[in-house]
Amino acid sequence: MFRRALLVGSIMKLMQVISGYSAVTLYSTSIFNDKNDESASLKSTVYIGAANTFAVMIFSFIVDLLGRRKILLMGTFAISIINITIATSLLTQSTKLAGYLVVLFILCYSSSLGPVPWVLVGEILPAKGVSFTVAFDWTSMTLLSFFYKPIAGIFGDYVMFYFFSACNIFVRLPLT
């Protein structure tokens, strides 16, 4: 039972990392650097922080109303669609649209895939298991942070968002 719970917890933490949230928050200024508006990348970072705060407050009210599973499934589906749209807008160099989509992404992530794994991991695992999943989460996030820029430099930022979307779809399916 412990191993199964540990696997579920680890997969949920991996879903957080491959959703694209880390890439958005760490590299938002460089992804959305608009040559026509020098303050666009700074504005997008401020909007991301505001959306994150607002969505977490919403989550605290709806988590018990809708249920963790439903919130997680709806959130990963929405995040996948938004990632595809972000990738397409980056491909077509529509940075303003991508900026709006990132705020929408943050709203979806921070009210679903952001907090739900933290809540569930704490509920299904003892302290030893929680510490393992947190270490796994931070290791995965560190690897993504380290490799995102070189890969995006070769293929483009938009390819990474298509990748994030595909990962969310394929990882979500076995959990449903």
Secondary structure, DSSP 8 states (H G I E B T S, - for coil): -HHHHHHHHHHHHHHHHHTTHHHHHHHHHHHT--SS-TTHHHHHHHHHHHHHHHHHHHHHHHHHHH-HHHHHHHHHHHHHHHHHHHHHHHHTT-HHHHHHHHHHHHHHHHTTTTHHHHHHHHHHS-HHHHHHHHHHHHHHHHHHHHHHHHHHHHH-HHHHHHHHHHHHHHHHHHH-
